């Protein structure tokens, strides 16, 4: 395989998690399992540009079909994060009714609704039909296409260049990362700003977050690699912030290379130096990660075996992609976990991909009163713990397994 960015040969394995279906390909019926497609889930490291990337086995259309079921608005903490982002960007870059904000991967309008509320003109680009429809229901204009250089040129020719472009948790999701980033350098106004948020690969490695690896995540990113990709495609990073979201993320600020209106902050050189000292640009840094994934898998399987031997009822909470990675890598199914609760009605009544565990509404917890509730979206454990406080009245305990097993209550 050749690197998605620099096209050098890539063969160093970062993680090999066996085979699994796409993590967001939920099944409507048990019969659908007969035609369920699985693909190897293997991640490699380019020793030239240090891009960590999944090995290619299927096209992006396979992973982002019309029934794509991730809706951002079901997380209250993510909504708060998004509103805070809009408030900060509006103030920092003096956005007003004469500005234009464009969000790439606008999902269900979770963020642009706050832009509209400030009377700032905006539109989103979102290729999946279900989330695009939900965004339009919020009054958000959506261009329902995949973003890249061609679409950026079309929009720019139509006079729709942006003062601010935002791309939250999508840079890792694009198969052609050069084409995607090049689109930003085209669609930005001459002094426009683009911000990108994405999970930091250094946090993934440090905290053993192997369950954030799934087919829809084509790339796992450091500032070292993102800096190379941006420079090759007409963007310059001028600021970077560390965020607690998704287990540890970066927010990168970029402008056109031809734009010198915003000076480069010390934060950029500082983080590049920190990553170099960690060894991000060495093969050794990535060598032991697969072993850590195996350790967590063993802990998860041992816990479920022990619970079953003790006749304890175990269920899950959050039909999240990261949970599907953990379940499928561990070979766990409905024999070990009765069901998974999710607040999203689009998922309720369906089955998890691979494991075929039923997805149900939260009301079933009160009826069945399980002994253990495994929280799959561990990055939201504080939010979910408050939501599930009532389960303590029958002694239920919450459990997470990343970065290590932890039992709450």
C-alpha positions in Angstrom: 0.0 0.0 0.0 1.1 3.6 -0.6 0.7 6.4 1.9 -2.5 8.4 1.4 -0.5 11.7 1.8 3.1 11.2 0.5 2.6 8.0 -1.6 5.6 6.3 -0.1 5.3 2.5 0.5 3.7 1.7 3.9 4.1 -1.6 5.7 4.8 -1.0 9.4 1.8 -2.3 11.4 0.4 -0.1 14.1 -2.7 -2.2 15.1 -4.3 -5.3 13.7 -7.8 -5.7 15.1 -8.9 -8.6 12.9 -12.0 -8.2 10.7 -15.2 -6.4 11.4 -18.2 -4.8 9.6 -18.3 -1.0 9.3 -18.9 0.3 12.9 -21.9 2.4 12.0 -23.6 -0.2 9.7 -26.4 -1.1 12.1 -28.7 -4.0 11.1 -32.4 -3.6 10.8 -33.1 -7.4 11.1 -31.4 -10.5 12.1 -31.7 -11.8 8.6 -29.5 -8.9 7.4 -26.6 -10.6 9.1 -26.5 -13.2 6.3 -25.2 -10.5 3.9 -23.2 -8.5 6.4 -19.8 -7.5 4.9 -16.7 -7.6 7.0 -13.3 -6.0 6.2 -9.9 -6.3 7.8 -9.3 -3.6 10.4 -5.6 -3.0 10.1 -3.7 0.3 10.7 -0.2 1.1 9.3 2.3 3.8 9.9 4.1 5.7 7.1 7.8 6.0 8.0 8.2 9.0 5.7 5.5 11.5 6.8 4.3 9.5 9.9 0.7 9.4 8.9 -1.1 6.6 10.8 -3.7 5.2 8.4 -6.1 2.3 7.9 -5.2 -0.2 5.1 -7.6 0.2 2.1 -10.2 -2.5 1.7 -13.4 -0.6 0.6 -14.5 2.8 -0.7 -15.8 5.6 1.5 -19.3 5.1 0.2 -19.3 1.7 2.0 -18.8 3.4 5.4 -20.9 6.6 4.9 -24.1 5.3 3.3 -27.5 7.0 3.5 -28.4 5.1 6.7 -25.3 6.4 8.5 -26.5 6.6 12.1 -24.3 9.0 14.0 -26.2 12.1 15.0 -24.1 14.6 17.0 -27.0 16.3 18.7 -27.7 13.4 21.1 -24.8 14.4 23.3 -25.6 17.4 25.5 -21.9 17.9 26.3 -21.0 18.0 22.6 -23.7 20.6 22.0 -22.2 22.7 24.9 -18.8 22.3 23.3 -20.1 23.4 19.9 -21.9 26.5 21.3 -18.8 27.5 23.1 -16.8 27.1 19.9 -19.2 29.4 18.0 -19.1 32.0 20.7 -15.3 32.0 20.8 -14.9 32.1 17.0 -17.4 34.9 16.5 -15.6 37.0 19.1 -12.0 36.2 18.0 -12.6 36.7 14.3 -15.3 39.4 14.5 -17.9 37.4 12.7 -21.2 39.2 11.9 -24.1 39.3 9.5 -21.7 40.1 6.6 -19.6 37.1 7.2 -20.0 33.5 5.9 -19.4 30.4 7.9 -19.1 27.0 6.2 -19.0 23.7 8.2 -17.7 20.6 6.5 -19.4 17.5 7.7 -22.2 19.5 9.3 -23.9 16.3 10.4 -27.4 17.1 11.9 -26.8 20.9 12.2 -25.6 20.5 15.8 -23.1 23.4 15.4 -24.5 25.6 12.6 -27.7 26.1 14.6 -25.7 28.3 17.0 -24.2 30.2 14.1 -27.7 30.9 12.7 -28.8 32.0 16.2 -26.2 34.8 16.0 -27.6 35.9 12.6 -24.3 34.9 10.9 -24.9 33.5 7.4 -23.8 29.9 7.1 -24.3 26.6 5.3 -23.0 23.1 5.7 -21.6 20.3 3.6 -22.8 16.9 4.6 -22.9 13.8 2.3 -25.1 11.5 4.4 -28.8 11.8 3.7 -30.2 11.1 7.2 -28.1 13.7 9.0 -28.5 16.2 6.2 -32.2 15.9 6.5 -32.0 16.5 10.3 -29.9 19.6 9.7 -32.5 21.0 7.3 -35.2 20.4 9.9 -33.2 22.9 12.1 -33.3 25.4 9.3 -29.7 24.8 8.2 -28.8 25.0 4.5 -27.0 21.8 3.5 -25.0 20.9 0.3 -25.4 17.1 0.3 -22.1 16.1 -1.2 -18.6 14.8 -0.2 -16.2 17.8 0.1 -13.0 18.1 -1.9 -11.2 20.2 -4.5 -14.0 19.9 -7.1 -16.8 21.0 -4.8 -14.7 23.8 -3.4 -14.1 25.2 -6.9 -17.8 25.0 -7.7 -18.7 26.8 -4.5 -16.0 29.4 -4.9 -17.1 30.2 -8.5 -20.6 30.7 -7.1 -19.3 33.4 -4.7 -19.6 31.3 -1.6 -16.1 31.6 -0.2 -15.9 31.6 3.6 -14.6 33.8 6.4 -14.6 30.8 8.7 -14.5 27.1 7.7 -14.9 24.5 10.4 -14.3 20.8 10.3 -14.9 19.0 13.6 -14.0 15.3 13.7 -13.9 14.8 10.0 -10.3 15.2 9.0 -9.7 11.6 10.2 -12.7 10.4 8.2 -11.6 11.3 4.6 -9.9 8.7 2.3 -8.2 11.4 0.1 -6.8 13.7 2.7 -4.9 15.8 0.2 -8.0 16.5 -1.9 -10.0 17.3 1.2 -7.4 19.8 2.6 -6.8 21.4 -0.8 -10.6 22.3 -0.8 -10.1 24.5 2.2 -7.4 26.5 0.6 -9.7 27.1 -2.3 -13.0 27.9 -0.5 -11.4 30.2 2.1 -11.5 34.0 1.4 -8.0 35.6 1.1 -7.8 36.2 4.9 -10.3 33.5 5.9 -9.7 31.0 8.8 -10.2 27.3 8.9 -10.3 25.3 12.1 -10.0 21.5 12.4 -10.7 19.4 15.5 -9.5 15.8 15.6 -8.4 13.2 18.1 -4.7 13.4 18.8 -2.9 10.2 18.0 -0.5 10.8 20.9 -3.5 10.6 23.3 -4.7 7.5 21.5 -1.3 5.8 22.2 -0.8 7.1 25.7 -4.3 6.2 26.9 -4.6 2.9 25.0 -7.7 4.2 23.0 -7.6 1.3 20.5 -11.4 1.3 20.3 -11.3 4.6 18.5 -9.9 2.7 15.5 -12.6 1.8 13.0 -13.0 1.7 9.2 -14.6 5.2 9.1 -11.4 6.6 10.6 -8.9 6.5 7.7 -6.3 8.6 9.6 -4.9 9.0 13.1 -3.3 12.4 13.3 -0.4 14.2 15.0 0.4 17.9 14.5 3.7 16.7 12.9 1.9 15.0 10.1 -1.0 17.5 9.8 1.6 20.3 9.4 3.1 18.4 6.4 -0.3 17.8 4.8 -1.4 21.4 5.2 1.8 22.9 3.8 1.6 20.6 0.8 -2.0 21.7 0.1 -1.8 25.5 0.5 -2.5 25.9 4.2 -0.4 27.3 7.1 -1.1 26.4 10.7 -1.0 29.5 12.9 -2.4 28.3 16.2 -3.2 25.0 18.0 -5.1 24.2 21.2 -5.4 20.9 23.2 -9.0 19.9 24.0 -10.4 17.2 26.3 -13.0 16.0 23.8 -13.0 12.5 22.5 -10.3 11.4 24.9 -7.9 14.2 23.9 -8.1 16.2 20.7 -6.4 19.1 18.9 -8.0 22.2 17.5 -5.8 23.5 14.7 -6.2 27.0 13.2 -5.1 27.5 9.6 -5.0 30.2 6.9 -3.9 30.3 3.3 -0.1 30.1 2.9 -0.4 33.4 1.0 -2.1 35.1 4.0 0.2 36.6 6.6 -2.5 38.5 8.5 -2.4 36.2 11.5 1.0 35.6 13.1 2.0 32.0 14.0 1.5 31.5 17.7 4.2 29.9 19.9 1.8 27.0 20.6 2.6 25.5 17.1 6.3 25.2 17.6 5.8 24.1 21.2 3.6 21.2 20.2 5.8 20.1 17.3 8.7 20.1 19.8 6.7 18.0 22.3 5.8 15.5 19.7 9.4 15.2 18.5 10.5 14.5 22.0 7.9 11.8 22.4 9.3 10.2 19.3 6.3 10.7 16.9 8.8 10.7 14.0 10.3 7.3 14.9 9.0 3.8 14.2 9.7 2.7 17.8 7.0 5.1 19.1 4.2 3.0 17.4 5.7 -0.5 17.9 4.0 -1.6 21.2 0.5 -0.3 20.7 -1.0 -3.6 19.4 0.1 -5.3 22.6 -1.9 -2.7 24.6 -5.0 -3.4 22.6 -4.7 -7.1 23.3 -4.3 -6.4 27.1 -7.6 -4.5 27.2 -9.4 -7.2 25.1 -8.3 -9.8 27.7 -9.5 -7.6 30.6 -12.9 -7.2 28.9 -13.4 -10.9 28.1 -12.3 -12.0 31.6 -14.8 -9.5 33.2 -17.7 -10.8 31.1 -16.8 -14.5 31.8 -16.6 -13.8 35.6 -19.9 -11.9 35.5 -21.6 -14.8 33.7 -20.2 -17.4 36.2 -21.6 -15.3 39.0 -25.0 -15.1 37.2 -24.8 -11.3 36.9 -26.7 -9.5 34.2 -24.5 -7.3 32.0 -25.8 -4.7 29.5 -24.2 -1.9 27.5 -24.8 1.8 27.2 -24.2 3.8 24.0 -24.3 2.1 20.6 -21.1 3.9 19.7 -18.6 3.0 17.0 -15.9 2.7 19.6 -18.0 0.1 21.4 -18.4 -1.9 18.2 -14.6 -2.0 17.8 -14.2 -3.3 21.3 -17.0 -5.9 20.9 -15.9 -7.2 17.6 -12.2 -7.4 18.4 -13.1 -9.2 21.6 -15.6 -11.6 19.9 -18.3 -10.6 22.3 -22.0 -11.0 21.4 -25.5 -11.2 22.8 -24.6 -14.3 24.8 -22.4 -12.1 27.1 -24.2 -8.7 26.8 -28.1 -8.8 26.7 -28.6 -5.5 25.0 -27.2 -2.0 24.5 -29.1 1.2 25.5 -29.0 4.2 23.2 -30.9 7.5 23.3 -31.0 7.8 19.5 -34.3 6.5 18.2 -32.7 6.0 14.8 -30.6 3.2 16.4 -33.3 1.7 18.7 -34.8 -1.6 17.4 -31.6 -2.3 15.3 -28.7 -4.7 16.0 -25.1 -3.7 16.5 -22.9 -4.6 13.5 -20.9 -7.8 14.0 -22.0 -8.7 17.5 -25.8 -8.4 16.7 -26.6 -7.2 20.2 -30.0 -5.5 20.2 -30.2 -1.7 20.7 -33.0 -0.6 23.0 -34.4 2.5 24.7 -33.3 3.5 28.2 -36.6 2.5 29.7 -35.6 -1.1 29.7 -33.0 -0.5 32.4 -35.6 0.2 35.0 -37.5 -2.9 34.0 -34.5 -5.4 33.9 -32.3 -3.8 36.5 -29.0 -5.1 35.3 -26.0 -5.6 37.7 -23.4 -4.0 35.4 -23.7 -1.4 32.6 -20.7 -1.2 30.3 -20.3 2.4 29.1 -18.9 2.1 25.5 -18.5 5.9 24.8 -16.1 6.3 27.8 -15.3 9.8 26.7 -18.8 10.8 27.9 -18.7 8.8 31.1 -19.3 11.9 33.3 -22.3 12.9 31.3 -23.7 9.4 31.3 -23.0 8.7 35.0 -25.2 11.7 35.9 -27.9 10.5 33.5 -27.8 7.0 35.1 -27.7 8.0 38.8 -31.1 6.4 39.3 -29.6 2.9 38.6 -27.8 3.1 41.9 -31.0 2.4 43.8 -30.8 -1.3 42.8 -27.0 -1.4 43.1 -26.0 -1.3 39.4 -22.4 -0.5 38.7 -21.0 1.3 35.7 -17.9 -0.1 34.0 -15.4 1.3 31.4 -12.5 -0.6 29.9 -10.4 2.2 28.2 -7.7 3.1 29.1 -8.2 0.3 31.7 -11.0 -1.4 33.5 -12.7 0.9 36.0 -15.9 0.1 38.0 -18.0 3.0 39.2 -20.4 2.8 42.2 
